[in-house]
């Protein structure tokens, strides 16, 4: 068996011969030599009148030179010390750039076949335009820094105000027509994006003076809860001629946790009246002193029926007791999910959103609250101190195939429990039915 050191890739030490680079360099010399010979041959064939062969030789010569320029020069430049001092610029042809290159090739072929000095001069001007475009683009993209400010709490499907600031650190030169966009996301084999990015739309600056900064105010909307990461942005420009899109990567490392949506859903409006009635019923029954006897309502528990008063009045009567403390709610999310089907996953996401809406509702009315889920539990306390830790846990929670959370819940708890679970109804202990309101995933 090979040792671990044998499996570790090594780089050439300082002073050693970089044989792959030398091989690529020698191959480039051979290619350029052949291109030069083919160019001379094309001239000779043109003089003898064999124009078809002359054109074929000229095209082959240009192809060899282009292959060396694309395949060898960037490779050698990356292995030099000078490359560390230069910006890594990515190039992409625009439609105008493609037309420009085709025009250069046409003029180059015409110049080789005719030997016209004016055509060579025009070709030199066109090549100089490409060179000038590269130098100016380097000035536009150099010494630019970005700053991204986000709010402390971000909710899914709700616009989050953000500020993106571009700083021009150059002392003399301004920057024109600069676009800041997310890098092109790499896709996995399944077709999903490798990561969810914070910034998804490009932002444009038409002019940024030297030693200045300009901010853009954005409304970022995240479609789903979870973790979003931004590892760098792509700074691009087409200035000055629009022939090429020149871009470089700007370092930016940001990670945000997007909380579940708290906008009321249809499920929330269906569950809230039932939950509120149960909570209020339990709150009224906490005391021991009789407050009043009144007519029975359909939402009243049977244990509060006053049978003596009922017999006297011939109508159902119930007892109300004094309220000793404020309402207390224990919100429990059991992430048990037996199936991994898309429909089950969708119901789980609805349950997470419903749990977040309920937590936010009890936070708004000032109730005392506790949140319990797999591997996480808050203390019973003011909802203002519980709400954001609970929402952050909901933002990152994932379904579990096996969980014993409900089995560990104490039957006697200092509050009314609201349980959201994906377990079947027959698996719920009888003690939980009398002290809890249970919402099943399959009912959502």
Phi and psi in degrees as a GROMACS rama.xvg file:
@    title "Ramachandran Plot"
@    xaxis  label "Phi"
@    yaxis  label "Psi"
@TYPE xy
-71.6252  147.667  UNK-2
-72.0801  158.055  UNK-3
-60.0415  -32.837  UNK-4
-63.8845  -29.4996  UNK-5
-71.012  -19.5109  UNK-6
-91.372  -5.66428  UNK-7
-91.1588  123.668  UNK-8
-65.7522  142.323  UNK-9
-116.892  155.883  UNK-10
-109.822  151.659  UNK-11
-60.3363  133.429  UNK-12
-73.0799  160.505  UNK-13
-61.5177  129.963  UNK-14
93.8002  -14.4196  UNK-15
-82.0214  162.765  UNK-16
-84.0725  127.048  UNK-17
-89.0014  85.2766  UNK-18
-62.6586  -41.0676  UNK-19
-58.6244  -38.1372  UNK-20
-67.8193  -40.552  UNK-21
-64.3789  -39.9098  UNK-22
-63.1635  -43.1789  UNK-23
-64.6373  -36.9389  UNK-24
-66.1934  -46.2285  UNK-25
-64.3866  -38.5413  UNK-26
-63.3934  -37.2311  UNK-27
-65.531  -39.3404  UNK-28
-62.1207  -42.4178  UNK-29
-62.9813  -43.6148  UNK-30
-62.7303  -43.1425  UNK-31
-67.7999  -34.8947  UNK-32
-63.522  -44.4388  UNK-33
-63.2292  -39.8235  UNK-34
-62.1835  -39.0217  UNK-35
-67.1459  -42.8252  UNK-36
-61.7927  -41.1436  UNK-37
-66.3421  -33.181  UNK-38
-65.9217  -44.1056  UNK-39
-61.9024  -41.3562  UNK-40
-64.0402  -38.4517  UNK-41
-62.496  -37.9958  UNK-42
-64.8418  -43.7811  UNK-43
-63.9611  -42.7995  UNK-44
-64.8113  -35.2983  UNK-45
-65.7351  -38.9185  UNK-46
-65.1233  -36.6363  UNK-47
-81.2515  -2.97386  UNK-48
93.2779  1.06186  UNK-49
-91.4009  81.3834  UNK-50
-71.217  -35.7527  UNK-51
-63.1706  -46.2728  UNK-52
-66.51  -34.1146  UNK-53
-63.8434  -43.2839  UNK-54
-64.3603  -41.7533  UNK-55
-63.1293  -42.3833  UNK-56
-65.4708  -40.0546  UNK-57
-64.9764  -42.2121  UNK-58
-64.7176  -41.6678  UNK-59
-63.4764  -39.2372  UNK-60
-62.7878  -47.1189  UNK-61
-64.1851  -36.8253  UNK-62
-63.6292  -41.5749  UNK-63
-64.1193  -42.4291  UNK-64
-64.3598  -39.4891  UNK-65
-66.9739  -38.5813  UNK-66
-62.526  -40.7954  UNK-67
-65.7631  -41.2391  UNK-68
-64.4427  -37.8036  UNK-69
-84.6133  -39.7537  UNK-70
-92.7476  -22.4522  UNK-71
-111.179  -46.6545  UNK-72
-61.0025  -47.2879  UNK-73
-62.5787  -36.1369  UNK-74
-62.5838  -45.1348  UNK-75
-70.1794  -35.1506  UNK-76
-65.5687  -34.5205  UNK-77
-69.1294  -19.1145  UNK-78
-99.3275  11.3507  UNK-79
-104.904  159.169  UNK-80
-66.9125  -29.621  UNK-81
-62.9155  -28.259  UNK-82
-64.9766  -24.5611  UNK-83
-70.7344  -23.9357  UNK-84
-91.7443  -3.62959  UNK-85
-109.331  153.834  UNK-86
-73.6927  141.478  UNK-87
-85.7447  103.12  UNK-88
-100.811  132.675  UNK-89
-98.8314  140.744  UNK-90
-118.592  141.324  UNK-91
-145.518  127.137  UNK-92
-72.0456  136.529  UNK-93
-89.3457  177.372  UNK-94
-65.1782  -40.3337  UNK-95
-65.2087  -35.0596  UNK-96
-65.4381  -38.7146  UNK-97
-63.4818  -43.7183  UNK-98
-62.3835  -39.2051  UNK-99
-62.8182  -43.9322  UNK-100
-66.7574  -42.6258  UNK-101
-61.4965  -37.6559  UNK-102
-64.4634  -41.2978  UNK-103
-62.5722  -42.4088  UNK-104
-64.0047  -39.3026  UNK-105
-64.4252  -44.4202  UNK-106
-67.2313  -35.9228  UNK-107
-63.8857  -42.7336  UNK-108
-64.4479  -41.8575  UNK-109
-65.5439  -38.6623  UNK-110
-66.2789  -40.0977  UNK-111
-67.5379  -39.395  UNK-112
-78.6151  -28.1738  UNK-113
-104.423  -22.1459  UNK-114
68.7562  20.4413  UNK-115
-75.6332  121.319  UNK-116
-65.9178  -31.4224  UNK-117
-63.9835  -38.2775  UNK-118
-65.8766  -37.6911  UNK-119
-63.7819  -37.1133  UNK-120
-66.4888  -41.912  UNK-121
-63.2917  -40.941  UNK-122
-62.9103  -40.4731  UNK-123
-63.3981  -38.4672  UNK-124
-64.7721  -42.0173  UNK-125
-63.4856  -42.694  UNK-126
-65.2848  -36.4413  UNK-127
-65.0637  -33.7668  UNK-128
-61.8686  -39.9488  UNK-129
-64.1019  -41.7355  UNK-130
-64.1837  -44.8461  UNK-131
-62.7337  -40.4362  UNK-132
-60.0659  -42.2398  UNK-133
-65.3145  -41.8649  UNK-134
-66.4961  -45.0392  UNK-135
-65.6746  -39.8628  UNK-136
-63.7871  -36.9339  UNK-137
-61.0467  -39.7324  UNK-138
-67.2494  -37.2763  UNK-139
-66.309  -38.0082  UNK-140
-91.175  -13.5172  UNK-141
-77.7495  150.552  UNK-142
57.2463  38.0021  UNK-143
-111.017  133.831  UNK-144
-127.391  152.356  UNK-145
-123.203  156.546  UNK-146
-142.838  128.828  UNK-147
-119.387  122.099  UNK-148
-113.269  128.46  UNK-149
-125.42  153.864  UNK-150
-67.3424  162.348  UNK-151
-68.0731  -40.2818  UNK-152
-121.22  128.201  UNK-153
-123.541  131.387  UNK-154
-110.318  145.793  UNK-155
-65.8105  144.313  UNK-156
60.5268  19.8968  UNK-157
-127.658  127.153  UNK-158
-57.3509  131.908  UNK-159
-111.638  120.131  UNK-160
-68.5734  129.828  UNK-161
-133.48  158.191  UNK-162
-129.354  122.792  UNK-163
-112.586  118.446  UNK-164
-114.252  132.255  UNK-165
-109.882  123.739  UNK-166
-105.623  130.016  UNK-167
-102.528  106.99  UNK-168
-88.8015  -0.195471  UNK-169
-68.2989  144.122  UNK-170
-80.9215  -30.3529  UNK-171
-119.278  -48.1594  UNK-172
-89.5372  138.625  UNK-173
-85.7047  170.509  UNK-174
-117.968  137.207  UNK-175
-122.22  144.502  UNK-176
50.4377  58.2221  UNK-177
-105.136  133.006  UNK-178
-117.895  131.529  UNK-179
-109.778  122.451  UNK-180
-141.41  160.558  UNK-181
-68.3524  149.14  UNK-182
-65.2814  156.054  UNK-183
-65.8036  120.31  UNK-184
-73.7552  136.925  UNK-185
-81.2236  141.269  UNK-186
-105.047  143.428  UNK-187
-78.7772  176.209  UNK-188
-64.0716  -28.6633  UNK-189
-75.7563  -12.3867  UNK-190
98.2314  -7.02901  UNK-191
-79.8391  157.344  UNK-192
-69.1263  144.395  UNK-193
-66.0004  -30.7468  UNK-194
-153.916  159.261  UNK-195
-96.3221  126.463  UNK-196
-98.2912  153.689  UNK-197
-73.9491  -49.4032  UNK-198
-99.6714  123.76  UNK-199
-117.645  -13.9353  UNK-200
-117.199  145.004  UNK-201
-70.4521  151.731  UNK-202
-124.401  135.524  UNK-203
-116.201  136.659  UNK-204
-119.148  120.801  UNK-205
-80.2569  -32.1998  UNK-206
-154.535  131.664  UNK-207
-136.768  109.526  UNK-208
-64.5122  164.505  UNK-209
-65.8649  145.841  UNK-210
54.1663  41.7084  UNK-211
-136.622  166.729  UNK-212
-139.52  143.692  UNK-213
-139.07  133.232  UNK-214
-104.48  149.374  UNK-215
-120.062  128.908  UNK-216
-95.5455  124.804  UNK-217
-121.277  155.319  UNK-218
-113.539  102.371  UNK-219
-90.4332  130.619  UNK-220
-119.701  123.425  UNK-221
-103.031  127.163  UNK-222
-72.7805  -22.8192  UNK-223
-146.881  162.206  UNK-224
-70.1507  168.216  UNK-225
125.188  -166.646  UNK-226
-98.8983  130.737  UNK-227
-121.681  137.044  UNK-228
-129.693  143.824  UNK-229
-124.188  111.784  UNK-230
-111.787  80.8544  UNK-231
87.7808  158.108  UNK-232
-130.419  162.29  UNK-233
-105.494  116.071  UNK-234
-100.165  119.347  UNK-235
-133.431  156.7  UNK-236
-153.254  151.956  UNK-237
-108.959  1.66082  UNK-238
-68.1669  140.426  UNK-239
-100.271  -20.679  UNK-240
-107.139  -11.1767  UNK-241
73.6651  18.6768  UNK-242
-81.3854  -35.8609  UNK-243
-131.775  148.364  UNK-244
-94.6793  111.606  UNK-245
-99.3085  131.603  UNK-246
-141.503  151.584  UNK-247
-140.646  159.059  UNK-248
-90.3971  130.598  UNK-249
-106.498  128.044  UNK-250
-68.0036  132.239  UNK-251
-160.118  119.179  UNK-252
-118.115  108.069  UNK-253
-136.6  142.386  UNK-254
-136.457  130.076  UNK-255
-129.099  150.946  UNK-256
-107.819  117.204  UNK-257
-90.9894  120.409  UNK-258
-75.4873  157.373  UNK-259
-61.9411  157.8  UNK-260
-66.3332  138.032  UNK-261
-111.499  10.2508  UNK-262
-71.1171  131.547  UNK-263
-57.6467  133.575  UNK-264
-105.235  173.733  UNK-265
-62.3305  -39.2097  UNK-266
-63.63  -36.0982  UNK-267
-65.076  -43.5412  UNK-268
-66.8897  -27.4667  UNK-269
-75.9712  -37.6381  UNK-270
-85.152  -33.4185  UNK-271
-57.5358  -47.0237  UNK-272
-59.8548  -39.1873  UNK-273
-67.4512  -43.4542  UNK-274
-64.7227  -44.3724  UNK-275
-62.2851  -41.2073  UNK-276
-62.9015  -42.5697  UNK-277
-64.8614  -43.4011  UNK-278
-63.8175  -44.3251  UNK-279
-66.2248  -36.0876  UNK-280
-63.2437  -44.8891  UNK-281
-66.0906  -38.2669  UNK-282
-63.0074  -40.3948  UNK-283
-68.8624  -27.3709  UNK-284
-87.3546  4.46923  UNK-285
-73.6859  -31.4494  UNK-286
-78.9078  175.339  UNK-287
-119.687  -14.7154  UNK-288
-88.9454  133.849  UNK-289
-69.2835  131.79  UNK-290
-102.72  -46.317  UNK-291
-167.612  163.422  UNK-292
-118.53  127.508  UNK-293
-138.741  175.636  UNK-294
-67.361  152.595  UNK-295
-76.3538  138.195  UNK-296
-114.795  157.205  UNK-297
-63.118  -23.6489  UNK-298
-87.2675  -3.24824  UNK-299
-77.9068  140.2  UNK-300
-71.4017  148.818  UNK-301
-66.8429  -24.9585  UNK-302
-69.3674  -14.5684  UNK-303
-95.1197  4.415  UNK-304
-70.1536  130.499  UNK-305
-95.4426  101.919  UNK-306
-70.7302  -31.1496  UNK-307
-66.8672  -47.9524  UNK-308
-63.8297  -34.2231  UNK-309
-64.3823  -41.6608  UNK-310
-67.0929  -36.6477  UNK-311
-70.4716  -40.1936  UNK-312
-94.483  -9.57486  UNK-313
62.2437  20.5527  UNK-314
-136.339  148.559  UNK-315
-65.1093  129.62  UNK-316
-124.967  146.409  UNK-317
-126.492  155.978  UNK-318
-99.4503  139.299  UNK-319
-111.267  139.543  UNK-320
-111.961  159.091  UNK-321
-66.8556  148.827  UNK-322
-92.9968  121.018  UNK-323
-88.7013  -28.6958  UNK-324
-149.798  172.427  UNK-325
-74.1332  165.743  UNK-326
-67.1016  142.729  UNK-327
-126.965  134.208  UNK-328
-126.128  133.975  UNK-329
-111.809  110.471  UNK-330
-95.4826  119.451  UNK-331
-120.02  125.698  UNK-332
-114.714  109.216  UNK-333
-91.1426  109.637  UNK-334
-82.6827  19.4566  UNK-335
-65.9443  128.856  UNK-336
-143.728  109.592  UNK-337
-74.4371  -28.8411  UNK-338
-112.626  144.945  UNK-339
-104.443  20.5282  UNK-340
-70.6595  156.983  UNK-341
-57.7195  -35.8897  UNK-342
-65.778  -40.7994  UNK-343
-66.8013  -38.82  UNK-344
-63.5319  -38.9455  UNK-345
-65.0027  -40.5268  UNK-346
-65.9571  -35.9008  UNK-347
-63.498  -42.2815  UNK-348
-64.6668  -36.7704  UNK-349
-64.052  -38.0975  UNK-350
-65.8291  -39.3802  UNK-351
-63.9491  -44.0461  UNK-352
-63.6148  -40.5156  UNK-353
-64.2918  -41.5768  UNK-354
-62.2357  -41.6546  UNK-355
-65.1662  -40.7267  UNK-356
-63.9097  -41.3759  UNK-357
-65.4028  -42.8716  UNK-358
-60.8297  -42.3524  UNK-359
-67.8815  -35.2485  UNK-360
-62.5077  -47.4953  UNK-361
-69.8979  -26.1847  UNK-362
-68.1692  -40.4095  UNK-363
-68.7174  -31.3196  UNK-364
-91.1728  1.08415  UNK-365
76.6083  25.1603  UNK-366
-76.5725  157.09  UNK-367
-78.9174  141.646  UNK-368
-145.14  151.388  UNK-369
-136.755  141.118  UNK-370
-119.106  132.047  UNK-371
-132.05  132.33  UNK-372
-155.224  -177.253  UNK-373
-60.1112  123.228  UNK-374
71.392  10.1689  UNK-375
-151.92  136.836  UNK-376
-155.845  130.318  UNK-377
-98.3931  164.546  UNK-378
-80.9026  155.939  UNK-379
-69.9516  124.024  UNK-380
-168.692  -171.948  UNK-381
-58.7945  137.049  UNK-382
-62.2973  -24.9367  UNK-383
-64.5556  -27.7363  UNK-384
-92.568  -9.80285  UNK-385
-105.115  -28.1061  UNK-386
-60.7648  -48.3318  UNK-387
-74.5724  -38.4187  UNK-388
-59.2652  -37.2322  UNK-389
-67.0738  -43.5292  UNK-390
-66.859  -36.1232  UNK-391
-64.8387  -38.2989  UNK-392
-67.6469  -38.2772  UNK-393
-66.6725  -30.2565  UNK-394
-66.1085  -29.0524  UNK-395
-110.106  -0.60436  UNK-396
-69.4842  144.775  UNK-397
-126.687  149.072  UNK-398
-64.4548  150.672  UNK-399
-123.527  138.713  UNK-400
-73.8686  -28.5995  UNK-401
-143.058  123.255  UNK-402
-146.77  133.438  UNK-403
-103.347  31.5427  UNK-404
-62.6466  -46.7776  UNK-405
-66.0534  -30.2011  UNK-406
-70.1938  -20.839  UNK-407
-94.2987  -4.34074  UNK-408
-73.4937  130.569  UNK-409
-69.8865  142.028  UNK-410
-70.5713  -33.8227  UNK-411
-98.2866  113.346  UNK-412
-131.202  148.073  UNK-413
-80.005  55.3219  UNK-414
166.359  171.785  UNK-415
-92.5505  129.375  UNK-416
-92.5687  136.115  UNK-417
-116.223  113.898  UNK-418
-111.98  127.554  UNK-419
-111.464  122.31  UNK-420
-144.644  154.031  UNK-421
-101.262  8.69946  UNK-422
-77.7146  156.642  UNK-423
-69.215  155.113  UNK-424
-61.6172  -35.7103  UNK-425
-70.556  -13.2447  UNK-426
-90.4104  -2.96992  UNK-427
-83.1763  131.17  UNK-428
-64.3292  145.114  UNK-429
-63.7197  -29.8848  UNK-430
-65.7473  -26.1287  UNK-431
-77.3142  -28.2632  UNK-432
-63.186  -36.8707  UNK-433
-81.8076  -17.8709  UNK-434
-117.683  10.1227  UNK-435
-143.956  157.798  UNK-436
-109.02  121.679  UNK-437
-111.564  129.741  UNK-438
-113.759  123.623  UNK-439
-96.7775  142.231  UNK-440
-58.7786  -37.2795  UNK-441
-71.7046  -8.46708  UNK-442
-91.4886  -3.73667  UNK-443
